[in-house]
Amino acid sequence: MVFEVVPGEVREHAGQVRGQGGVLAQALDAARQVSMSADAYGVLCRPFTLMLDPLEKWGVEA
């Protein structure tokens, strides 16, 4: 089996991957900034934050 590697194409692809990494890092930063505190829904609805917290953390970690 023989592979032909064109250095310019590999560099171009690496640049595209690097660019997508920047986009993903920005999305992760945004997800971390919009996390709600336990007081977001007030005293009566605070239990909702307990239910939503795991989902929010799962979304940020994904």
FENSULCOR-V155468 format. One record per run of one state. SS is the DSSP state (~ for helix, > for strand, _ for the rest). FROM is the first residue (numbers start at 1). LEN is the number of residues. If there is no record, write none. Layout:
ss:SS from:FROM len:LEN
ss:SS from:FROM len:LEN
This chain:
ss:_ from:1 len:6
ss:~ from:7 len:27
ss:_ from:34 len:12
ss:~ from:46 len:16
ss:_ from:62 len:1
